[in-house]
Amino acid sequence: MNNKFRRTAAVFAAILAATMVASGCADKKNKNESSEEIILKLPLEFNYNQNSDSDELNAADPTGSGAQNGGYVVVTEPNGQPVTEYINVTDANGEPVTQIVEVTNASGEVEKDASGQPVTKVVEVTEAAEKTEAGGSSYSAKIDSANIQWVDISTGKDFVFNDNFFTVYFKVKDTAADGVYDIKITEPSFSSIVNGGTVVVADKIMDGKVFISTDAEEQPSVPDSGFTMYTDYIACKQGDEIQLSFNMKNNPGIVGMNFWFEYDKNALEIVRGRASGDYAEIANADFHENPQNTEAKK
């Protein structure tokens, strides 16, 4: 967890604590008809393109090849044709299969014994196959992170919204390698105003995937019961701009959320993010500006 993540998590934790206190004050206001107005809002924020310079050596290779994934590549001749090698044939028990063959001399003639019968010997059976070797992919992921956070207890009640609630626009880089790229949700936090402030834990978190010029998988089914946060599966090709949504199902009602997601910036570049679906009516915001560029202008 980097320092920026720690700071954001700490700020959000403080806001949630304030939520509990403020919601208690709101209850007191209703009982005593106090003129004091309790308002606490953290407008929807989207921080992205943090320009991380660290390669994630443990990140999955999206190209699906390489020795680290147990993969092998075919050895080829300079003309591109596969190299052929001969390997021993084994039986179901892993023992070499043998056969009896006639012995020949240097001239290719069958040798005979003293009685004129062909000389034979037992040899292991072999078969031709394409030569392979452990493949070492040269791909190195560069994982960056983005943060979405929001709190609003100004109405004194929880907000219920489902389906897509935030959409991120990615530019697929022309240089992106064909493969499958994970969009991984990390450290999701939610809160409710119920009982003076309650932490809400999602029953299931489902990450997303971007399939660049490769066969796309079918998106897993979202459970019918329980609070689930899930992310789109998107098929695309190099040069495309795609819209990937974060979604909720069976949202019990919340007043705050804070989560990060990770993506491979060697293949994907965030160009925009916005509130979407019913949530856009609650916290309408559209983030066209790269925050890094904004900082540079100050």
N, C-alpha and C positions, 0 to 999 in steps of 0.2 A: 504494500500500500504506500503510495507516494505522499509527500507532505501536503500537496494540494488536496488529495483525497481526505487526509486526516482533518485538515482545516474545515472542509465542507461538511464532513460527517459531524464534527464538533459543533459547528454552527447549527446544523439541523437538529442535533440533540438538544441544544439550548432552546431552540424555537419550540420543540415539542414540550420541553419542561414549562416554557412560558404558556404554551397552549393549555396545559393542565391548570396552571394558576389562573389564567385569564378566563377559562371556561367556568371555573369556580366562582370568579368574580361576577361573571355574567349571570350565574344562577342567583347570586346574592342580589344583584341589581333587580332581577325580576321579582324577588320577594320583598325587597325594601323600597322598590321604585326609586332607586338612586338615579340622579341626573348624570352620573358619570358614564361616559360611553366607552365601552371596551372594544377596541378594534386592533386586530393583529393580522397582518398580511405579509406574505413573502411572494411577490408576483412571480409567475412562472419564469424560470431561468433555464437557459440552455448554453452550456459552456462546451466548446469543442475546438478541434484543431489546435491541440495543446503543443504540437511540434515535439513530440517525444522522440528522442534520438537513440533510444535503447532497442536493440534487436531482441526479440523474445525467442531464445534458442529452444525453449520447451514448447513453443506453439506448434500446433499440428501443421504439417506440410499440406497446403491446399491442393497441391498437384497430385497427391496420392502416390508418389513414387519415392524411391530412396531406401537405403539400407535401414534407416531408422524406423521405417514402417514395415520392415520385413519384406521389401520388394526386391526384385531382380530385373536386370535388363539384359537383352540379347546382345551378345558380342557379334560385331559385324566386321567384314573385310573392308578395305579401303574403298571398294566399289559399292558398299552398302549392303552386300549380300550376307546373310547369317553365316557364321562359322559353324561347321558341323563337327560334332565329336561323337565318340562311341562310348556308351555306358553299359554296364553290366545289367542284365535282366535278373530280377529276383522273384521268388515265389511269395505266396501269402504269408509265409513265416519270415520273410526277409532273407532267405538263403539264396545263394546264386543258383540260377538254372544252368544245367550243363547239357552237353550233347557229345556224341561220339562222331569224330570226323576222321577222314583218311589223311595220312601224312604224305606230303609231297616234298620232292627235292627242289633244288635251286632252279631246275628247268621246268618245274611245274608238273612233273610226272609223279604218279602215285608210286610210293615205295612198296616193295614186296618183301615178304619174309622168305625164309628158306624153302617153305612149301609153295611159294608163289601166291600167297594170299596177301591182300592189301594190309599194310600196317596202319593201325588206328590209334587214336588217343582221345582222352576226355578233355574238353575245353568248356570254358564258361561262355554262355550265350550273350551276345551284345546286340545293341540296336542303335541306330543313328538318331541323334537329337540335336537341336540347336543349342549351341554353347551359351550359357548365361553366367552372369557374375553379379555380385551384390551391387545394387545401383546407389550411388551417392548423389542425391539431389542437391543442386547448388542453391536451391531456394532458401531464403532467410526472411521470415516474417518480421514486420515492424509494427508492433501492436501499439495503438494509441487508444485513449479513452475519452469519453464524453459524459457529461453530467446533466441530469434533468431534475429540477427540484421546484417545489411549490408548497405553500401553506396558506390557508385562508380560514380563519375562525370568526370572521367578522359577522357572519350570519347566525352564529350560534348553533349551527346544525351541520350534519354530515352531507357530503355531496355524493350522489350515486350516478355513475356513468359507466357504460360498458362498451365493448367493441374497441375500435381504434380510438386512441386518445392523443397520440403524438406521432407525427410522421417526419422521418428524416430523409432528405434528398441526398443521394450519393452520386458522384460522377465516377463511373468505372474507368480506370485509367487505361489508356491505349496500350501501355506496357504490361498490364496485368497478365499473369500466367493463367492458363486455363486451369480451373479447379473449383473446389468448394471452400468458401470462406465463412467462418463462424462470426455471428454477431452475438456476443456473450454478455448477458446481464449480470452485473456484479453488485453485491451488497444492497439489495433493494430494501427500502424502509418505507412504511406507511403508518399513518396515525388516524385515529378517530376521536371525535370530541365526546363520545359516550363516556359516562361516569367520570367526567372531569379530565378526560384525556386518556386514551388507550392505544397501545401499540398494536397495529394490525399486521399479522403475519400471513403472507400468501401461502395457500396450501400447495401450490405448484408454480414453478418458474420454468418457462419453456423458451430456450434460446432460438435465435433465427439463423438462417443460412442464406448465402448468396452464391448461386451457381453460375460461374462465368464460363461460357462456351463449353459447357459440359452437361451431361444428363442430369436433370433436376429430380430430386426425390420428392415424394408426396409428403405434404405437411402432416405431422402427427395430429391425431384427433385431440381436441381439447376436452378434458373431463366435463361431464354434465354437472357434477356437484363440486362444491368447494370454490374458493377464490383463486383464480388462475390468472397469472400475467404471462402473456405469450407474444412471440415475435414472428413476423412473416418469413416465409421462404420465397425467394425471388430468383427467377431465371433471367439471365441477361447475357450480353456480350461486351467485349471491349468497346469503349467509346460511348456506351449508353449512359443516360441519367435515369436512375431508378428511385422509386419511392418505397421506403420500407417503414411499416407501421408497428408501433408497440400497442398492444391490445390488452383488455381486461375482460374477464367473464365472471359473473356472480360477485361483482364488487359489493361488499357489505355496506359501503358508505365510508368515505374518508375525508379528512380535511388537510392532509399533507402527504407528500411523497418525496422521496429522494433516492435516486438510483443512478448507477453508472453503467455504461455498456462499453465493450471493447470491440475494436475492429482492426483489420489489417490495412494500414494506410499505404502500404506498397501497392495495393490493388484498388482501394476505395478512398475517395476524398469527399468529406462532407461539404456540401455547398449551401445547405439551408435546413431549417427545422421549424415546425409549426405545430401548435395545438390543432387537433382534428376531432371529427365526430362530435358527439354531444359535449365533450369536455371543452371544446372551443367556445361554447356559450358561457362556460364558467371562468375560464382563464385564457381568453383569446390572446394569442401572441404569435408573431411570425418573425423568425430570426434569419434575416437575409445576410447580415454582416458577419464576416469572420471575426470573432473576438480578438484574434491575434493581430489582425489588421487595425482594429479599433485602438488597441493599445499602442500600436506603432504611430498612430496619428496624434497621440496626446503629447 
